[in-house]
Amino acid sequence: MFARTGRVKASPVLDHPALPPVRRHRLELDLARAPLPGAELEARFGWRRWRPELTPVISIVLHESFRSGLDAALIPALATLEGSDEMVRNTAANCRFIPEGAWLIERWQGRSTPALPCGAILCIEAGRGVVQVQTLGVLPEFRGRGLGRALLVRALRSCRALGCQVAQLDVTACNRSAGQLYRSLGFRVRQVFFRRIEAAPGSAIRDPENAPRACL
Ligand SMILES: CC(C)(COP(=O)(O)OP(=O)(O)OC[C@H]1O[C@@H](n2cnc3c(N)ncnc32)[C@H](O)[C@@H]1OP(=O)(O)O)[C@@H](O)C(=O)NCCC(=O)NCCS
């Protein structure tokens, strides 16, 4: 874990004023007691439960959801489609993967047009009775319509039905929308840590809310 000041080992990357270590929060939820409200979707949106054939679609959704934010610089796998694809494949092949906690939301377009993928979630087992939300992303054009909340609630309910009693996840401290979503469901901060930016963000970070300086 990175200390905030002083004890961070000197490095040309960390010392660069544009690339400070970024504050992250480990959040936890008492899943056994959490009320977890409904996960209803607006008309024309529908659920797809995990199947290996969904890997390419989920990879695209996650990459497109994260590519313009700071998290893509912290977790380089999300910065490229190839990286995202590899991450989804590796996750699904991992013995800790929870297929019941992996969901995709699509929007139906009519009988003759393929459905549009909108958002996805992946979960893994982090320990006995502990589910970790590994990735949650909604495409920018579908945000603010309850899809992120629905994905999280549906995945957590499924994991609770399997016996998970605690849910945890890591979030970048300045990620306001995600932080607000998690808090509203009862997640609380259990640990604060700092993560180094591994890939130079360049012009990829367009969301001012996610500017690295806001996360110090
Ligand atoms: C975080 C994310 C998944 C939320 O998805 P979404 O579909 O827009 O979220 P919802 O519409 O379900 O909103 C759920 C809650 O999130 C919060 N929220 C959503 N957008 C917000 C915003 N712009 N500002 C503040 N809070 C916001 C609210 O609490 C909201 O609940 P409310 O509608 O009852 O007020 C989406 O913004 C996203 O994919 N971001 C990029 C990837 C990412 O950061 N993932 C999380 C990594 S830990």
The ligand as a Tripos MOL2 file, in Angstrom:
@<TRIPOS>MOLECULE
LIG
   48    50     1     0     0
SMALL
NO_CHARGES

@<TRIPOS>ATOM
      1 C1        -20.7030    3.9140  -12.1150 C.3       1 LIG1
      2 C2        -21.6630    3.5060  -13.2310 C.3       1 LIG1
      3 C3        -21.6180    1.9930  -13.3680 C.3       1 LIG1
      4 C4        -23.0840    3.9390  -12.8260 C.3       1 LIG1
      5 O1        -23.9770    3.4600  -13.8420 O.3       1 LIG1
      6 P1        -25.3730    4.1920  -14.1400 P.3       1 LIG1
      7 O2        -26.1660    3.2640  -14.9600 O.co2     1 LIG1
      8 O3        -25.1620    5.5460  -14.6530 O.co2     1 LIG1
      9 O4        -25.9710    4.2910  -12.6640 O.3       1 LIG1
     10 P2        -27.5060    4.3720  -12.2770 P.3       1 LIG1
     11 O5        -28.2680    5.1520  -13.2960 O.co2     1 LIG1
     12 O6        -27.9780    3.0130  -11.9390 O.co2     1 LIG1
     13 O7        -27.4430    5.2570  -10.9600 O.3       1 LIG1
     14 C5        -27.2860    4.6140   -9.7270 C.3       1 LIG1
     15 C6        -26.8240    5.6230   -8.6830 C.3       1 LIG1
     16 O8        -25.5150    6.0580   -8.9710 O.3       1 LIG1
     17 C7        -25.3860    7.4060   -8.5520 C.3       1 LIG1
     18 N1        -25.0890    8.2020   -9.7250 N.ar      1 LIG1
     19 C8        -25.2260    7.8570  -11.0260 C.ar      1 LIG1
     20 N2        -24.7810    8.8490  -11.8200 N.ar      1 LIG1
     21 C9        -24.3630    9.8290  -10.9930 C.ar      1 LIG1
     22 C10       -23.7800   11.1060  -11.1890 C.ar      1 LIG1
     23 N3        -23.5300   11.5710  -12.4140 N.pl3     1 LIG1
     24 N4        -23.4430   11.8350  -10.0910 N.ar      1 LIG1
     25 C11       -23.6770   11.3690   -8.8500 C.ar      1 LIG1
     26 N5        -24.2340   10.1610   -8.5950 N.ar      1 LIG1
     27 C12       -24.5670    9.4150   -9.6500 C.ar      1 LIG1
     28 C13       -26.7060    7.7920   -7.9100 C.3       1 LIG1
     29 O9        -26.6530    7.4520   -6.5450 O.3       1 LIG1
     30 C14       -27.6510    6.8570   -8.6060 C.3       1 LIG1
     31 O10       -28.8010    6.5990   -7.8580 O.3       1 LIG1
     32 P3        -30.1280    7.4750   -8.0380 P.3       1 LIG1
     33 O11       -30.4270    7.4400   -9.5140 O.co2     1 LIG1
     34 O12       -31.1230    6.7720   -7.2050 O.co2     1 LIG1
     35 O13       -29.7680    8.8430   -7.5700 O.co2     1 LIG1
     36 C15       -21.3140    4.2140  -14.5720 C.3       1 LIG1
     37 O14       -21.2160    5.5980  -14.3480 O.3       1 LIG1
     38 C16       -20.0130    3.7440  -15.2060 C.2       1 LIG1
     39 O15       -19.9870    2.7390  -15.9140 O.2       1 LIG1
     40 N6        -18.8840    4.4520  -14.9640 N.am      1 LIG1
     41 C17       -17.6090    4.1240  -15.5820 C.3       1 LIG1
     42 C18       -17.0490    2.8180  -15.0680 C.3       1 LIG1
     43 C19       -16.9370    2.8520  -13.5590 C.2       1 LIG1
     44 O16       -16.4880    3.8230  -12.9810 O.2       1 LIG1
     45 N7        -17.3310    1.7290  -12.9270 N.am      1 LIG1
     46 C20       -17.2430    1.5690  -11.4900 C.3       1 LIG1
     47 C21       -15.8500    1.2040  -11.1500 C.3       1 LIG1
     48 S1        -15.6750    0.8930   -9.4100 S.3       1 LIG1
@<TRIPOS>BOND
     1     1     2 1
     2     2     3 1
     3     2     4 1
     4     2    36 1
     5     4     5 1
     6     5     6 1
     7     6     7 2
     8     6     8 1
     9     6     9 1
    10     9    10 1
    11    10    11 2
    12    10    12 1
    13    10    13 1
    14    13    14 1
    15    14    15 1
    16    15    16 1
    17    15    30 1
    18    16    17 1
    19    17    18 1
    20    17    28 1
    21    18    19 ar
    22    18    27 ar
    23    19    20 ar
    24    20    21 ar
    25    21    22 ar
    26    21    27 ar
    27    22    23 1
    28    22    24 ar
    29    24    25 ar
    30    25    26 ar
    31    26    27 ar
    32    28    29 1
    33    28    30 1
    34    30    31 1
    35    31    32 1
    36    32    33 2
    37    32    34 1
    38    32    35 1
    39    36    37 1
    40    36    38 1
    41    38    39 2
    42    38    40 1
    43    40    41 1
    44    41    42 1
    45    42    43 1
    46    43    44 2
    47    43    45 1
    48    45    46 1
    49    46    47 1
    50    47    48 1
@<TRIPOS>SUBSTRUCTURE
     1 LIG1         1 GROUP 0 **** ****
